[in-house]
Amino acid sequence: MTRWLAVRTATDQRPLAVAAGPFQPAVRAFVLFDTGQGLEYGEVRREAREGETAPPGSARMTRLATEADVRQETRNLELSERAMTDSSALIRELGLPMRLIRARYQWDRSRITFFYVSEGRVDFRALVKALAARLRTRIQLLQVGARDAARLLGGIGPCGRELCCTSWMTEFSSVTAGMAQAQALVLNPTRYSGVCGKLMCCLRFEYSAYAEARSDYPAVGAAVETSDGAGKVSGWNVPAGSVVVRLDGGVEKAYSPEGVHRALTVGCAVAEGGSCRGGCSTRGSQGAPPD
């Protein structure tokens, strides 16, 4: 049974499946592997779990990276930066409506890949011809979107940490405005957008906790009773596990969900000794009398 490794290169977000063969590399070790189109250099992110086999078409590991291999990869990065500078100048000369994001040589330098962003299709045949003549290797140009561009460039997010898509994420998932609304956030694009200009991925990470809390917390705007008197729910603080209530006097205070009770008004079936028929904004609030 062929074991496999999840190996990540400098530009691939999703780790590649690489058949380990007779090798036993440690996690975080650097290895060389054959993709069928040349040798590549990458870092082992995890080993195969018990019972996992190499997926069909996976690359094949050729050896653990030596000091000479690491030096060549370092040299490749230097040459990639130089190619990036020269190619950007050539794009300006040709007047092409595209912007290069990153360039990367394959480890054996049999190919160089340029990643670029553009609002539409670009006829870059003249560019490819000029680059092939200048760099003497195969040229590949890949158009990427805003999120992939941010991942390739890297950076620091509003939280002060390295971008999630650069540091640990293996794929992108959709993030919707509804996820922000479920977290009681005002949709301010400048506040909740990442460096890519799209809604921040972390809105999705926290969405499930807020969605679960919605079934336990009284709705925003619901009339409630607290130990300090009557008021209306003005918001939630899910991380702190509290409900924010604006009291009748205008003061806002935070209470535990258990400390907030639904205000029973005239016309409420529960107030009149019946069963809750639902349909009102306070349905499901903490402390409500049982049906």
HELIX and SHEET records of a PDB file:
HELIX    1   1 GLU A   67  LEU A   94  1                                  28    
HELIX    2   2 ARG A  125  LEU A  135  1                                  11    
HELIX    3   3 ALA A  146  LEU A  153  1                                   8    
HELIX    4   4 CYS A  164  SER A  167  1                                   4    
HELIX    5   5 ALA A  177  ALA A  182  1                                   6    
HELIX    6   6 PRO A  189  TYR A  192  1                                   4    
HELIX    7   7 CYS A  202  ARG A  214  1                                  13    
HELIX    8   8 PRO A  257  GLY A  259  5                                   3    
SHEET    1   A 6 TRP A   4  ARG A   8  0                                        
SHEET    2   A 6 LEU A  16  ALA A  19 -1                                        
SHEET    3   A 6 ALA A  59  LEU A  64  1                                        
SHEET    4   A 6 PHE A  30  ASP A  34 -1                                        
SHEET    5   A 6 LEU A  39  GLU A  47 -1                                        
SHEET    6   A 6 TRP A   4  ARG A   8 -1                                        
SHEET    1   B 3 ARG A  99  TYR A 105  0                                        
SHEET    2   B 3 ARG A 111  VAL A 117 -1                                        
SHEET    3   B 3 ARG A 138  GLN A 143  1                                        
SHEET    1   C 5 GLU A 252  TYR A 255  0                                        
SHEET    2   C 5 SER A 242  LEU A 247 -1                                        
SHEET    3   C 5 GLY A 229  ASN A 237 -1                                        
SHEET    4   C 5 ALA A 223  THR A 226 -1                                        
SHEET    5   C 5 HIS A 261  ARG A 262 -1                                        
END                                                                             
